[in-house]
Amino acid sequence: MKDFISAHINFKFYSVLWVPIIIFLLMWPLSVFLPVSLSYETGPLETLQLVFLTIAFALALKAKVNKTFFNSMAMVIMILFLREINCGRTIFFPVPGEPNGFYSWHDIKYGWLAHPLYGLYMAITAIYFLKHKLFITLWNYVKQIKFPYWHMLFIFIGMIVGILSEHSIKNPILEEMGELLFYTSLTGIIYLYGYHKDFEMNSN
């Protein structure tokens, strides 16, 4: 086990880790003191999530190495982005005078197309990944490069907090903070694997 950890886990602290750390430290106190309205769709917390997803998307597209692989990662990030805005419903179809209220797709002309098109895009993303055999590239990353431990840990914490906050704890602020922790950690991972020398993959 010790040899496995030594061979596959990177415990170094990188500067991009500061953002997830700050969010992690603020997560619990803000979930107690912030008004629930800040967790509304298109509110400050979700807007901040979209900012980091946009940064992650841009980093993936501009990566200088393994372009095809990072293009597929950009496509995955777009799936997350569309999920956050419910394929545009929470941006373009608010109910006037109703805070955090939005028309359902069945109330919108041609709204029934939203979910099929979203599913089609996810299918295209999967086909792109498989067509270019990017699972081989992913496996090479796993074999050659150590995982950034702290970023992976914060991704896991963000996922758990988000799920528990939505289904058990019922704290919208904590749920949004968990998602924000996930997205900022993911952005850091995209940066490390796409730009940092410690995460360069051998061409052999």
N, C-alpha and C positions, 0 to 999 in steps of 0.2 A: 504493500500500500504506500509506504514511504517513497519507494522508487517511482511509482505511478504519479504521485503528487509532484515529485521533483521533475518528472519528465513532461507533465501536461498542465501544470497549474502555475500561473505567473502571479505572484503576490505583490509585484511592484506597484507603487503609487504613481499614477500619471496625473498631470494637471487637469485633464478633462474630468477627473473624478470629483473635483470640488463641487460641481453643480449637483450631482446626485447626493453627495454628502449633506449639503445645505438643505436640500429638499427633504431628505430623510430626517434630519434634526428638527425641521419645522413641521413635519407632518402631523405629529400628535398634538402639539399646542394649537396649531392653526385649526385643526379639526374640532377643537373645543370652542375657540373664540371667534372664528370667522362666521359671518351670517351665511345661511344656507343659500341665499340668492347668488353668492359668488360661484356656486357650483352649477348654476343654470347652463343650459346649452348656449353656446356662443358667448358665455360669460368670461371673466378674466382667466379662470383656471383652464378652461377648455381652449381659450385663445392661446394661452401659453403652451399648451400641449401641441397645438397646431404649428406654432412657431418652431418648436424643436423637431417635429416631424418634417417640416419644410427644410430645416437645416440638414437633417439626416438624409433626406431625399437628394439635396444638392451635393452633399459629400459623396453619396453613392454614385451619382452621375459623373462627378468630376474625378473619381478615383483613377489614378494612373496605372494601376496594376489590375490584372484579371477583369478587364472592362466588362466582358459578357456576364461574369458572375455578379459584379456590382450593379450592372443594369438590372439584373433580376432582383437584387435586393431593393433597388429603387422602386420596382414594380410592387414588391411586397409592402414597402412603406406607404405607397399610394393606397393600397388596400386598407391599411390602418387609418390613413387620413380620411378616406371616404367613409369609413365606419364611424369616425368621430363626428362627422357632419351629417351622418345618415344619408349619404349620397346627395347632399345638398339640401335636403328637406328642412334642416334646422337653420339654414341661411336664407333660403329664398321663399319659404312658406310659413312665416310666423302668423299666429292668430292675433289680429289687432286688439290691443287692450287686454290681452291675457298673458301675464308673465310666464315665460317658459312654456308657452302653449304653441303647438304647431299642428297644421293640418295633416291628417293621415294621407297616405299615398292614395287611398281609394277616394279621397275627396278632391284629388288633384287630377286635372286632365292628363291623360296618358301616364298617370302615376304608377299604374300597374306594371309599367316597363322597368321601373327602377330596380327591383330585386332581380329580375332575369338578366338585366344588363350588368349588374354588379356580379352576379354569379358567372356570367360569361367572361368578364374581365379576370376573375380569379382563375377560371379555367385556362384562359390564355396565358396567365402568369405561370401556372403549373406546366403547361405545354412547353413554354419557352425554357423553363428550367430543365425539363426532361430532354427536349430536343437537342439542347447544347451540352447534355451530359454534365450538368453543373454539380450533380451529386458527387462526381469524381473530384471536382475542385473542392467541394465542401469536405470530402473525406481527406484530401491532402492537407487542408487547413487543420483538421483534427489531428492528423498524424504528425505534422511538422511544427505546429505553432502552439505554444502554451495558451490556455484560456486565461483571460484577464479576470482573476478571481473576484475582485471587489465589484466590478461592473456586473458580472454574472450573478453575484449575490444580491445586488440591488435590483436587478431585473426580477429575480425570484421573489424578493420581498414585495416589490411593486405589484406583481401578479397576485400574490396571496392577499395582500391588503385590499387590492381592488375587488377581488372576488368576495372576501369576507364582508367588506363594507357594503357591497351591493345586496348580498343574500342573507347575511346574519346580523351584522352590526347596524345596518341601515343608517350609515352616516355618509351623506352625499359628498361632503367636503373631503373626508378621509378617502373615499372612493376616487375622487378626482386627483388627490395628491398621490395616491398609489399609482394611478395611470401616468401621472407626470413623472414620478420616479422611474417607472418602466421606460418611458420614452426618452428621458435624458440619458439613462444608462445605455439604451440602444444606440443613441446618437454617438455616445462616447466609443462604443464598440465599433461602429462604422468608421469613425475617425481612426481608431488605432489600427484596424486591419487594412484600411485603405491608404494610410499615410505614414504611420510610424515605423521606423526601421526595425524595432523589436518584433514586429509582426509581419515582416516580409517573408514570403514563401519562396523556397528554392525553385528554380526553373527546371531542375532535373526531374 
